[in-house]
Amino acid sequence: MIEVIAFDADDTLWHSEALYFRVQQEFQALLASYCGDDGVMDELYETEMGNLPYWGYGIKGFTLSMIETAIKVTGGEIGARQIQKIIELAKEMKQAPVHLLPHVAEVIPTLSESHGLMLITKGDLFDQEAKIASSGLVPYFDHVEIVTDKTPDVYRTLLAKYGIDPRSFLMVGNSLRSDILPVVGLGAQAVHIPYHVTWAHEVAPVQGDEPIGYVELEHIGLLPDLMGRLGRSGSGG
């Protein structure tokens, strides 16, 4: 029986990656006069990956990676006005309102009446705290955890912290790499709800010949019915 449902935040409860995608397009256009668009996005992704150990996830790290990429692909010729434009794009991202995904405003209160709810999100503490506060969902969560990454060890530590049996725990998220596979590997359950835009870093290969070990739903509005069926089965699986 599932007792605790944990949710990812970005692109599970509210839109996020679409904002990054739009800014990437503007960044690419900004550099077009220097180097066209050949390889700019690949270079940015490579820079982001190299910078994760230094800056982690979030807007600030993304901004520093854009600036570093701009310097590299232009051979140091990028101008101060273009750098300033990158900074302005970052500030626009920080100020962007939180838009809940469809059904979230109804599903979270409904499930909070029957299950303990957790929010587990990774990224910059300042960014995530601001979005969580703006979402209007805080009252429905028993626990909120902002972590630097989502690994099996991180989930194992959180479950131990709150005394949660993995067999009674279910994680809901859009990322196979961060939200689904690490949890399934611990013996917990997971629900994958794909978002229409996915950062390449969050894409994880799945072996077609092996059972996937999780449920995939088209949208979060289908989650209460799934939980009802799991409850009626009495097995949590």
Rosetta blueprint (number, residue, H / E / L):
1 M L
2 I L
3 E L
4 V E
5 I E
6 A E
7 F E
8 D L
9 A L
10 D E
11 D L
12 T L
13 L L
14 W E
15 H L
16 S L
17 E H
18 A H
19 L H
20 Y H
21 F H
22 R H
23 V H
24 Q H
25 Q H
26 E H
27 F H
28 Q H
29 A H
30 L H
31 L H
32 A H
33 S H
34 Y H
35 C H
36 G L
37 D L
38 D L
39 G L
40 V H
41 M H
42 D H
43 E H
44 L H
45 Y H
46 E H
47 T H
48 E H
49 M H
50 G H
51 N H
52 L H
53 P H
54 Y H
55 W H
56 G L
57 Y L
58 G L
59 I H
60 K H
61 G H
62 F H
63 T H
64 L H
65 S H
66 M H
67 I H
68 E H
69 T H
70 A H
71 I H
72 K H
73 V H
74 T L
75 G L
76 G L
77 E L
78 I L
79 G L
80 A H
81 R H
82 Q H
83 I H
84 Q H
85 K H
86 I H
87 I H
88 E H
89 L H
90 A H
91 K H
92 E H
93 M H
94 K H
95 Q H
96 A L
97 P L
98 V L
99 H L
100 L E
101 L L
102 P L
103 H L
104 V H
105 A H
106 E H
107 V H
108 I H
109 P H
110 T H
111 L H
112 S H
113 E L
114 S L
115 H L
116 G E
117 L E
118 M E
119 L E
120 I E
121 T E
122 K E
123 G L
124 D L
125 L H
126 F H
127 D H
128 Q H
129 E H
130 A H
131 K H
132 I H
133 A H
134 S H
135 S H
136 G L
137 L L
138 V H
139 P H
140 Y H
141 F L
142 D L
143 H E
144 V E
145 E E
146 I E
147 V E
148 T L
149 D L
150 K L
151 T L
152 P H
153 D H
154 V H
155 Y H
156 R H
157 T H
158 L H
159 L H
160 A H
161 K H
162 Y L
163 G L
164 I L
165 D L
166 P H
167 R H
168 S H
169 F E
170 L E
171 M E
172 V E
173 G E
174 N L
175 S L
176 L H
177 R H
178 S H
179 D H
180 I H
181 L H
182 P H
183 V H
184 V H
185 G L
186 L L
187 G L
188 A L
189 Q E
190 A E
191 V E
192 H E
193 I L
194 P L
195 Y L
196 H L
197 V L
198 T L
199 W L
200 A H
201 H H
202 E H
203 V L
204 A L
205 P L
206 V L
207 Q L
208 G L
209 D L
210 E L
211 P L
212 I L
213 G L
214 Y L
215 V E
216 E E
217 L L
218 E L
219 H L
220 I H
221 G H
222 L H
223 L H
224 P H
225 D H
226 L H
227 M H
228 G H
229 R H
230 L H
231 G H
232 R H
233 S H
234 G L
235 S L
236 G L
237 G L
